[in-house]
Amino acid sequence: MNIMIMKNYKTLSKIAAQIVSERVRMKTHLVLGLATGSTPLGMYRELVSLSRKGIVDFRGVTTFNLDEYYPISKEDPHSYYKYMLTNFWGPAGIPPVNVNMPDSEAADTIQACRDYEQKIARAGGMDLIVLGIGRNGHIGFNEPNDYLTADTHLTRLTEETIAANSRFFARPEDVPRMAITMGIGTIMKAREVLLLVAGSSKADIIKKTLTGGVRTEIPASLLQVHPQVTVLLEKAAARYLYPDKYAIPQNMEERDE
Ligand code: F6R
């Protein structure tokens, strides 16, 4: 696991965008797994800017999003579909046929989840997946539990996640209770993982994720056994891991720009 401490959110976003665009330059038809939420917004802004400057070309890239609320109309301003269209796919010029999202309108969710897995497999699997982490340690919407589901599935969100998501909704009762998410196995099959962690509110969970054993009550801790993980940690999120910045181990970098 490669852990890098970033001076601030801007730097984290820039470095994340550099890593993603490097991979696209190395493989024009990259298959990219993507997260929504607050954390990757800065990275998406940077990627759009790099694409507008002609530094990276996303036209050959295929994307698979980690999760989507269920049920929700694609046209709903709260859907992750809209988020992606507005913040990344549209302005980065990714052809609509190349973008994929769990089907939030499906009547048969079991079939929709199977189809999603098959689509990922037919695309050759994900080369790189960009993840955020929930304050309870979820990745995608794989919530803490006694067991974790391997494949894409319909899941009930925890009260903690519903409360965290309520910041985007006018009324608490409007916050979706369910979502379709890639499973832990789907995520672990990505050939490379980039985990973005920003803000002091994530300091506690990232310490629990990276230290101590692999455990299902902290789903992100499973990343400890993935062979190719980079964690970009904003300094504020690293404060319990490396309370004294001079204690940052030699093999870990503190990077600025
Ligand atoms: C969203 C997703 C979630 C978020 C996590 C952190 O697609 O998969 O796991 O990454 O809830 O969200 P933020 O970045 O808003 O703190």
py3Dmol code that shows the C-alpha trace and the ligand (Angstrom):
import py3Dmol

protein = """\
ATOM      1  CA  MET A   1       0.000   0.000   0.000  1.00  0.00           C
ATOM      2  CA  ASN A   2       1.330   3.358  -1.024  1.00  0.00           C
ATOM      3  CA  ILE A   3       0.218   6.115   1.373  1.00  0.00           C
ATOM      4  CA  MET A   4       0.819   9.757   0.508  1.00  0.00           C
ATOM      5  CA  ILE A   5       0.059  12.696   2.776  1.00  0.00           C
ATOM      6  CA  MET A   6      -1.231  15.774   0.968  1.00  0.00           C
ATOM      7  CA  LYS A   7      -0.868  19.277   2.305  1.00  0.00           C
ATOM      8  CA  ASN A   8      -4.475  20.205   1.581  1.00  0.00           C
ATOM      9  CA  TYR A   9      -7.549  19.287  -0.436  1.00  0.00           C
ATOM     10  CA  LYS A  10      -6.363  21.175  -3.509  1.00  0.00           C
ATOM     11  CA  THR A  11      -3.141  19.189  -3.642  1.00  0.00           C
ATOM     12  CA  LEU A  12      -4.976  15.927  -3.039  1.00  0.00           C
ATOM     13  CA  SER A  13      -7.305  16.702  -5.950  1.00  0.00           C
ATOM     14  CA  LYS A  14      -4.440  17.644  -8.268  1.00  0.00           C
ATOM     15  CA  ILE A  15      -2.385  14.548  -7.497  1.00  0.00           C
ATOM     16  CA  ALA A  16      -5.453  12.310  -7.851  1.00  0.00           C
ATOM     17  CA  ALA A  17      -6.175  13.874 -11.249  1.00  0.00           C
ATOM     18  CA  GLN A  18      -2.538  13.420 -12.276  1.00  0.00           C
ATOM     19  CA  ILE A  19      -2.649   9.720 -11.393  1.00  0.00           C
ATOM     20  CA  VAL A  20      -5.909   9.165 -13.302  1.00  0.00           C
ATOM     21  CA  SER A  21      -4.771  11.113 -16.354  1.00  0.00           C
ATOM     22  CA  GLU A  22      -1.422   9.297 -16.420  1.00  0.00           C
ATOM     23  CA  ARG A  23      -3.283   5.986 -16.534  1.00  0.00           C
ATOM     24  CA  VAL A  24      -5.494   7.269 -19.388  1.00  0.00           C
ATOM     25  CA  ARG A  25      -2.436   8.426 -21.316  1.00  0.00           C
ATOM     26  CA  MET A  26      -0.889   4.976 -20.879  1.00  0.00           C
ATOM     27  CA  LYS A  27      -4.096   3.180 -21.937  1.00  0.00           C
ATOM     28  CA  THR A  28      -6.548   5.080 -24.152  1.00  0.00           C
ATOM     29  CA  HIS A  29      -9.319   2.539 -23.514  1.00  0.00           C
ATOM     30  CA  LEU A  30      -8.934   2.560 -19.756  1.00  0.00           C
ATOM     31  CA  VAL A  31     -11.801   1.052 -17.724  1.00  0.00           C
ATOM     32  CA  LEU A  32     -12.334   3.340 -14.776  1.00  0.00           C
ATOM     33  CA  GLY A  33     -14.404   2.787 -11.634  1.00  0.00           C
ATOM     34  CA  LEU A  34     -15.670   6.000 -10.042  1.00  0.00           C
ATOM     35  CA  ALA A  35     -17.128   7.348  -6.806  1.00  0.00           C
ATOM     36  CA  THR A  36     -19.441  10.283  -6.191  1.00  0.00           C
ATOM     37  CA  GLY A  37     -19.732  12.309  -2.952  1.00  0.00           C
ATOM     38  CA  SER A  38     -17.820  15.393  -1.837  1.00  0.00           C
ATOM     39  CA  THR A  39     -14.303  13.987  -1.825  1.00  0.00           C
ATOM     40  CA  PRO A  40     -13.691  13.413  -5.563  1.00  0.00           C
ATOM     41  CA  LEU A  41     -15.276  16.710  -6.672  1.00  0.00           C
ATOM     42  CA  GLY A  42     -11.916  18.527  -6.738  1.00  0.00           C
ATOM     43  CA  MET A  43     -10.363  15.677  -8.743  1.00  0.00           C
ATOM     44  CA  TYR A  44     -13.195  15.837 -11.279  1.00  0.00           C
ATOM     45  CA  ARG A  45     -12.680  19.597 -11.619  1.00  0.00           C
ATOM     46  CA  GLU A  46      -8.964  19.046 -12.251  1.00  0.00           C
ATOM     47  CA  LEU A  47      -9.618  16.273 -14.764  1.00  0.00           C
ATOM     48  CA  VAL A  48     -12.078  18.445 -16.678  1.00  0.00           C
ATOM     49  CA  SER A  49      -9.517  21.224 -16.742  1.00  0.00           C
ATOM     50  CA  LEU A  50      -6.767  18.860 -18.014  1.00  0.00           C
ATOM     51  CA  SER A  51      -9.129  17.588 -20.689  1.00  0.00           C
ATOM     52  CA  ARG A  52     -10.052  21.138 -21.798  1.00  0.00           C
ATOM     53  CA  LYS A  53      -6.356  21.953 -22.105  1.00  0.00           C
ATOM     54  CA  GLY A  54      -5.924  18.860 -24.303  1.00  0.00           C
ATOM     55  CA  ILE A  55      -3.583  17.218 -21.790  1.00  0.00           C
ATOM     56  CA  VAL A  56      -5.793  14.146 -21.492  1.00  0.00           C
ATOM     57  CA  ASP A  57      -8.432  12.687 -23.779  1.00  0.00           C
ATOM     58  CA  PHE A  58     -11.280  10.761 -22.165  1.00  0.00           C
ATOM     59  CA  ARG A  59     -13.086   9.811 -25.368  1.00  0.00           C
ATOM     60  CA  GLY A  60     -11.843   6.208 -25.271  1.00  0.00           C
ATOM     61  CA  VAL A  61     -12.416   5.678 -21.544  1.00  0.00           C
ATOM     62  CA  THR A  62     -15.227   3.488 -20.189  1.00  0.00           C
ATOM     63  CA  THR A  63     -16.539   4.290 -16.712  1.00  0.00           C
ATOM     64  CA  PHE A  64     -18.437   2.279 -14.115  1.00  0.00           C
ATOM     65  CA  ASN A  65     -19.826   4.036 -11.072  1.00  0.00           C
ATOM     66  CA  LEU A  66     -19.650   2.338  -7.733  1.00  0.00           C
ATOM     67  CA  ASP A  67     -23.199   2.950  -6.656  1.00  0.00           C
ATOM     68  CA  GLU A  68     -26.517   4.692  -7.146  1.00  0.00           C
ATOM     69  CA  TYR A  69     -29.488   5.296  -4.895  1.00  0.00           C
ATOM     70  CA  TYR A  70     -32.469   2.978  -5.412  1.00  0.00           C
ATOM     71  CA  PRO A  71     -35.066   3.682  -6.542  1.00  0.00           C
ATOM     72  CA  ILE A  72     -34.363   7.060  -8.092  1.00  0.00           C
ATOM     73  CA  SER A  73     -35.005   8.551 -11.518  1.00  0.00           C
ATOM     74  CA  LYS A  74     -31.850   9.316 -13.519  1.00  0.00           C
ATOM     75  CA  GLU A  75     -33.332  12.775 -14.044  1.00  0.00           C
ATOM     76  CA  ASP A  76     -33.659  13.438 -10.315  1.00  0.00           C
ATOM     77  CA  PRO A  77     -31.163  16.197  -9.414  1.00  0.00           C
ATOM     78  CA  HIS A  78     -30.076  14.059  -6.425  1.00  0.00           C
ATOM     79  CA  SER A  79     -29.209  11.014  -8.509  1.00  0.00           C
ATOM     80  CA  TYR A  80     -25.569  10.070  -8.843  1.00  0.00           C
ATOM     81  CA  TYR A  81     -26.264   9.841 -12.567  1.00  0.00           C
ATOM     82  CA  LYS A  82     -26.899  13.621 -12.630  1.00  0.00           C
ATOM     83  CA  TYR A  83     -23.898  14.267 -10.411  1.00  0.00           C
ATOM     84  CA  MET A  84     -21.623  12.396 -12.821  1.00  0.00           C
ATOM     85  CA  LEU A  85     -23.139  13.947 -15.925  1.00  0.00           C
ATOM     86  CA  THR A  86     -22.708  17.452 -14.530  1.00  0.00           C
ATOM     87  CA  ASN A  87     -19.349  17.101 -12.822  1.00  0.00           C
ATOM     88  CA  PHE A  88     -17.442  14.749 -15.068  1.00  0.00           C
ATOM     89  CA  TRP A  89     -18.876  12.774 -17.976  1.00  0.00           C
ATOM     90  CA  GLY A  90     -20.370  15.812 -19.720  1.00  0.00           C
ATOM     91  CA  PRO A  91     -17.564  18.368 -19.340  1.00  0.00           C
ATOM     92  CA  ALA A  92     -14.824  15.734 -19.844  1.00  0.00           C
ATOM     93  CA  GLY A  93     -16.431  14.627 -23.117  1.00  0.00           C
ATOM     94  CA  ILE A  94     -16.923  10.957 -22.261  1.00  0.00           C
ATOM     95  CA  PRO A  95     -19.285   9.460 -24.872  1.00  0.00           C
ATOM     96  CA  PRO A  96     -22.657   8.524 -23.297  1.00  0.00           C
ATOM     97  CA  VAL A  97     -22.284   4.926 -24.570  1.00  0.00           C
ATOM     98  CA  ASN A  98     -19.114   4.584 -22.492  1.00  0.00           C
ATOM     99  CA  VAL A  99     -20.627   5.499 -19.108  1.00  0.00           C
ATOM    100  CA  ASN A 100     -22.235   2.965 -16.796  1.00  0.00           C
ATOM    101  CA  MET A 101     -24.235   3.280 -13.632  1.00  0.00           C
ATOM    102  CA  PRO A 102     -26.219   0.716 -11.620  1.00  0.00           C
ATOM    103  CA  ASP A 103     -29.812   0.790 -12.908  1.00  0.00           C
ATOM    104  CA  SER A 104     -31.711   2.831 -10.343  1.00  0.00           C
ATOM    105  CA  GLU A 105     -35.013   2.407 -12.191  1.00  0.00           C
ATOM    106  CA  ALA A 106     -34.912  -1.388 -12.668  1.00  0.00           C
ATOM    107  CA  ALA A 107     -37.973  -3.394 -11.656  1.00  0.00           C
ATOM    108  CA  ASP A 108     -35.829  -6.527 -11.308  1.00  0.00           C
ATOM    109  CA  THR A 109     -32.874  -5.464  -9.190  1.00  0.00           C
ATOM    110  CA  ILE A 110     -31.350  -8.938  -9.028  1.00  0.00           C
ATOM    111  CA  GLN A 111     -31.117  -9.020 -12.822  1.00  0.00           C
ATOM    112  CA  ALA A 112     -29.888  -5.394 -12.924  1.00  0.00           C
ATOM    113  CA  CYS A 113     -27.058  -6.271 -10.518  1.00  0.00           C
ATOM    114  CA  ARG A 114     -26.122  -9.359 -12.546  1.00  0.00           C
ATOM    115  CA  ASP A 115     -26.120  -7.272 -15.733  1.00  0.00           C
ATOM    116  CA  TYR A 116     -23.815  -4.718 -14.125  1.00  0.00           C
ATOM    117  CA  GLU A 117     -21.308  -7.395 -13.127  1.00  0.00           C
ATOM    118  CA  GLN A 118     -21.420  -8.826 -16.645  1.00  0.00           C
ATOM    119  CA  LYS A 119     -20.882  -5.426 -18.231  1.00  0.00           C
ATOM    120  CA  ILE A 120     -17.780  -4.880 -16.090  1.00  0.00           C
ATOM    121  CA  ALA A 121     -16.483  -8.327 -17.013  1.00  0.00           C
ATOM    122  CA  ARG A 122     -17.191  -7.799 -20.725  1.00  0.00           C
ATOM    123  CA  ALA A 123     -15.257  -4.520 -20.575  1.00  0.00           C
ATOM    124  CA  GLY A 124     -12.269  -6.561 -19.355  1.00  0.00           C
ATOM    125  CA  GLY A 125     -12.593  -5.593 -15.658  1.00  0.00           C
ATOM    126  CA  MET A 126     -11.657  -2.265 -14.125  1.00  0.00           C
ATOM    127  CA  ASP A 127      -8.090  -1.028 -14.569  1.00  0.00           C
ATOM    128  CA  LEU A 128      -8.427   1.576 -11.846  1.00  0.00           C
ATOM    129  CA  ILE A 129     -11.121   2.397  -9.322  1.00  0.00           C
ATOM    130  CA  VAL A 130     -11.297   5.696  -7.443  1.00  0.00           C
ATOM    131  CA  LEU A 131     -12.845   5.368  -3.984  1.00  0.00           C
ATOM    132  CA  GLY A 132     -13.938   7.613  -1.151  1.00  0.00           C
ATOM    133  CA  ILE A 133     -14.598   6.315   2.355  1.00  0.00           C
ATOM    134  CA  GLY A 134     -17.643   6.788   4.569  1.00  0.00           C
ATOM    135  CA  ARG A 135     -17.197   7.843   8.190  1.00  0.00           C
ATOM    136  CA  ASN A 136     -18.301   4.329   9.151  1.00  0.00           C
ATOM    137  CA  GLY A 137     -15.699   2.733   6.860  1.00  0.00           C
ATOM    138  CA  HIS A 138     -17.952   1.911   3.930  1.00  0.00           C
ATOM    139  CA  ILE A 139     -16.593   1.809   0.391  1.00  0.00           C
ATOM    140  CA  GLY A 140     -19.196   2.045  -2.316  1.00  0.00           C
ATOM    141  CA  PHE A 141     -22.227   1.375  -0.133  1.00  0.00           C
ATOM    142  CA  ASN A 142     -20.759  -1.744   1.442  1.00  0.00           C
ATOM    143  CA  GLU A 143     -21.827  -0.928   4.963  1.00  0.00           C
ATOM    144  CA  PRO A 144     -20.275  -2.394   8.129  1.00  0.00           C
ATOM    145  CA  ASN A 145     -21.819  -5.790   8.845  1.00  0.00           C
ATOM    146  CA  ASP A 146     -21.074  -9.302  10.096  1.00  0.00           C
ATOM    147  CA  TYR A 147     -20.588 -10.335   6.489  1.00  0.00           C
ATOM    148  CA  LEU A 148     -19.961  -8.504   3.218  1.00  0.00           C
ATOM    149  CA  THR A 149     -21.460  -9.251  -0.191  1.00  0.00           C
ATOM    150  CA  ALA A 150     -19.027  -9.954  -3.012  1.00  0.00           C
ATOM    151  CA  ASP A 151     -21.002  -8.875  -6.092  1.00  0.00           C
ATOM    152  CA  THR A 152     -23.124  -5.881  -7.072  1.00  0.00           C
ATOM    153  CA  HIS A 153     -26.262  -5.898  -4.925  1.00  0.00           C
ATOM    154  CA  LEU A 154     -29.163  -3.912  -3.534  1.00  0.00           C
ATOM    155  CA  THR A 155     -28.424  -2.733  -0.013  1.00  0.00           C
ATOM    156  CA  ARG A 156     -30.086  -0.893   2.837  1.00  0.00           C
ATOM    157  CA  LEU A 157     -28.112   2.173   3.928  1.00  0.00           C
ATOM    158  CA  THR A 158     -27.250   2.536   7.607  1.00  0.00           C
ATOM    159  CA  GLU A 159     -28.757   5.381   9.654  1.00  0.00           C
ATOM    160  CA  GLU A 160     -25.282   6.945   9.794  1.00  0.00           C
ATOM    161  CA  THR A 161     -24.984   6.993   5.996  1.00  0.00           C
ATOM    162  CA  ILE A 162     -28.543   8.294   5.582  1.00  0.00           C
ATOM    163  CA  ALA A 163     -27.709  11.105   8.032  1.00  0.00           C
ATOM    164  CA  ALA A 164     -24.458  11.891   6.154  1.00  0.00           C
ATOM    165  CA  ASN A 165     -26.306  11.981   2.802  1.00  0.00           C
ATOM    166  CA  SER A 166     -29.081  14.205   4.174  1.00  0.00           C
ATOM    167  CA  ARG A 167     -26.887  17.277   3.614  1.00  0.00           C
ATOM    168  CA  PHE A 168     -27.820  17.090  -0.075  1.00  0.00           C
ATOM    169  CA  PHE A 169     -31.597  16.908   0.494  1.00  0.00           C
ATOM    170  CA  ALA A 170     -34.143  19.526   1.574  1.00  0.00           C
ATOM    171  CA  ARG A 171     -36.004  17.184   3.946  1.00  0.00           C
ATOM    172  CA  PRO A 172     -34.622  14.197   5.888  1.00  0.00           C
ATOM    173  CA  GLU A 173     -37.525  12.005   4.702  1.00  0.00           C
ATOM    174  CA  ASP A 174     -36.420  12.527   1.087  1.00  0.00           C
ATOM    175  CA  VAL A 175     -33.047  10.820   1.626  1.00  0.00           C
ATOM    176  CA  PRO A 176     -33.027   7.397  -0.091  1.00  0.00           C
ATOM    177  CA  ARG A 177     -32.822   4.390   2.223  1.00  0.00           C
ATOM    178  CA  MET A 178     -31.507   1.944  -0.363  1.00  0.00           C
ATOM    179  CA  ALA A 179     -28.812   1.812  -3.013  1.00  0.00           C
ATOM    180  CA  ILE A 180     -27.341  -0.532  -5.589  1.00  0.00           C
ATOM    181  CA  THR A 181     -23.617  -0.894  -5.018  1.00  0.00           C
ATOM    182  CA  MET A 182     -20.687  -2.814  -6.417  1.00  0.00           C
ATOM    183  CA  GLY A 183     -19.794  -5.519  -3.923  1.00  0.00           C
ATOM    184  CA  ILE A 184     -16.527  -5.839  -2.068  1.00  0.00           C
ATOM    185  CA  GLY A 185     -15.442  -8.516  -4.560  1.00  0.00           C
ATOM    186  CA  THR A 186     -16.224  -6.245  -7.514  1.00  0.00           C
ATOM    187  CA  ILE A 187     -14.054  -3.522  -5.987  1.00  0.00           C
ATOM    188  CA  MET A 188     -11.243  -5.907  -5.068  1.00  0.00           C
ATOM    189  CA  LYS A 189     -11.094  -7.201  -8.649  1.00  0.00           C
ATOM    190  CA  ALA A 190     -10.087  -3.742  -9.943  1.00  0.00           C
ATOM    191  CA  ARG A 191      -6.427  -3.960 -10.904  1.00  0.00           C
ATOM    192  CA  GLU A 192      -5.586  -0.732  -9.094  1.00  0.00           C
ATOM    193  CA  VAL A 193      -7.290   1.240  -6.312  1.00  0.00           C
ATOM    194  CA  LEU A 194      -6.970   4.945  -5.570  1.00  0.00           C
ATOM    195  CA  LEU A 195      -8.527   5.853  -2.210  1.00  0.00           C
ATOM    196  CA  LEU A 196      -9.105   9.551  -1.531  1.00  0.00           C
ATOM    197  CA  VAL A 197      -9.503  10.674   2.079  1.00  0.00           C
ATOM    198  CA  ALA A 198     -10.101  14.314   2.951  1.00  0.00           C
ATOM    199  CA  GLY A 199     -11.050  16.245   6.081  1.00  0.00           C
ATOM    200  CA  SER A 200     -10.595  15.746   9.799  1.00  0.00           C
ATOM    201  CA  SER A 201     -13.953  13.941  10.022  1.00  0.00           C
ATOM    202  CA  LYS A 202     -12.278  10.949   8.320  1.00  0.00           C
ATOM    203  CA  ALA A 203      -9.222  10.880  10.635  1.00  0.00           C
ATOM    204  CA  ASP A 204     -10.651   8.309  13.009  1.00  0.00           C
ATOM    205  CA  ILE A 205     -11.960   5.882  10.387  1.00  0.00           C
ATOM    206  CA  ILE A 206      -8.838   5.978   8.231  1.00  0.00           C
ATOM    207  CA  LYS A 207      -6.724   5.091  11.239  1.00  0.00           C
ATOM    208  CA  LYS A 208      -9.013   2.115  11.930  1.00  0.00           C
ATOM    209  CA  THR A 209      -8.955   1.190   8.227  1.00  0.00           C
ATOM    210  CA  LEU A 210      -5.197   1.143   7.814  1.00  0.00           C
ATOM    211  CA  THR A 211      -4.184  -0.190  11.211  1.00  0.00           C
ATOM    212  CA  GLY A 212      -5.485  -3.291  12.953  1.00  0.00           C
ATOM    213  CA  GLY A 213      -6.694  -6.281  11.034  1.00  0.00           C
ATOM    214  CA  VAL A 214      -9.018  -6.795   8.127  1.00  0.00           C
ATOM    215  CA  ARG A 215     -12.568  -6.845   9.492  1.00  0.00           C
ATOM    216  CA  THR A 216     -16.063  -6.654   8.048  1.00  0.00           C
ATOM    217  CA  GLU A 217     -17.155  -3.964  10.507  1.00  0.00           C
ATOM    218  CA  ILE A 218     -14.713  -1.710   8.635  1.00  0.00           C
ATOM    219  CA  PRO A 219     -15.274  -2.706   5.006  1.00  0.00           C
ATOM    220  CA  ALA A 220     -12.471  -0.434   3.742  1.00  0.00           C
ATOM    221  CA  SER A 221      -9.972  -2.452   5.813  1.00  0.00           C
ATOM    222  CA  LEU A 222     -10.237  -5.159   3.134  1.00  0.00           C
ATOM    223  CA  LEU A 223      -8.127  -2.898   0.948  1.00  0.00           C
ATOM    224  CA  GLN A 224      -5.166  -3.931   3.120  1.00  0.00           C
ATOM    225  CA  VAL A 225      -5.048  -7.169   1.120  1.00  0.00           C
ATOM    226  CA  HIS A 226      -5.370  -5.581  -2.336  1.00  0.00           C
ATOM    227  CA  PRO A 227      -2.013  -5.710  -4.149  1.00  0.00           C
ATOM    228  CA  GLN A 228      -2.124  -2.246  -5.760  1.00  0.00           C
ATOM    229  CA  VAL A 229      -3.563   0.495  -3.554  1.00  0.00           C
ATOM    230  CA  THR A 230      -2.632   4.164  -3.321  1.00  0.00           C
ATOM    231  CA  VAL A 231      -4.138   6.209  -0.488  1.00  0.00           C
ATOM    232  CA  LEU A 232      -4.081   9.985  -0.865  1.00  0.00           C
ATOM    233  CA  LEU A 233      -4.611  11.416   2.586  1.00  0.00           C
ATOM    234  CA  GLU A 234      -5.239  15.049   3.232  1.00  0.00           C
ATOM    235  CA  LYS A 235      -3.093  16.037   6.211  1.00  0.00           C
ATOM    236  CA  ALA A 236      -6.163  16.742   8.360  1.00  0.00           C
ATOM    237  CA  ALA A 237      -7.325  13.162   7.803  1.00  0.00           C
ATOM    238  CA  ALA A 238      -3.910  11.774   8.770  1.00  0.00           C
ATOM    239  CA  ARG A 239      -3.746  13.422  12.183  1.00  0.00           C
ATOM    240  CA  TYR A 240      -4.377  10.246  14.221  1.00  0.00           C
ATOM    241  CA  LEU A 241      -2.109   8.166  12.022  1.00  0.00           C
ATOM    242  CA  TYR A 242       0.812  10.592  12.078  1.00  0.00           C
ATOM    243  CA  PRO A 243       0.063  13.099  14.862  1.00  0.00           C
ATOM    244  CA  ASP A 244       3.529  14.571  14.572  1.00  0.00           C
ATOM    245  CA  LYS A 245       4.363  15.298  10.961  1.00  0.00           C
ATOM    246  CA  TYR A 246       7.999  14.448  11.629  1.00  0.00           C
ATOM    247  CA  ALA A 247       6.852  10.951  12.474  1.00  0.00           C
ATOM    248  CA  ILE A 248       5.746  10.300   8.905  1.00  0.00           C
ATOM    249  CA  PRO A 249       7.673   7.153   8.013  1.00  0.00           C
ATOM    250  CA  GLN A 250      10.524   7.494   5.516  1.00  0.00           C
ATOM    251  CA  ASN A 251       8.711   5.524   2.850  1.00  0.00           C
ATOM    252  CA  MET A 252       5.751   7.877   2.942  1.00  0.00           C
ATOM    253  CA  GLU A 253       5.759  11.163   1.210  1.00  0.00           C
ATOM    254  CA  GLU A 254       4.359  14.496   2.183  1.00  0.00           C
ATOM    255  CA  ARG A 255       3.663  16.162  -1.108  1.00  0.00           C
ATOM    256  CA  ASP A 256       2.785  19.653  -2.069  1.00  0.00           C
ATOM    257  CA  GLU A 257       1.640  20.321  -5.655  1.00  0.00           C
TER     258      GLU A 257
END
"""
ligand_1 = """\
16
F6R
C -20.126 7.335 -3.333
C -19.512 6.280 -2.532
C -19.328 6.472 -1.064
C -18.558 7.755 -0.740
C -18.414 7.933 0.760
C -17.683 9.212 1.107
O -20.215 6.961 -4.678
O -19.189 5.249 -3.048
O -18.649 5.356 -0.535
O -17.299 7.689 -1.352
O -19.673 7.944 1.360
O -18.456 10.295 0.721
P -17.892 11.795 0.836
O -16.785 11.898 -0.157
O -19.073 12.653 0.458
O -17.439 11.967 2.240
"""
view = py3Dmol.view(width=600, height=400)
view.addModel(protein, "pdb")
view.setStyle({"model": 0}, {"cartoon": {"style": "trace"}})
view.addModel(ligand_1, "xyz")
view.setStyle({"model": 1}, {"stick": {}})
view.zoomTo()
view.show()
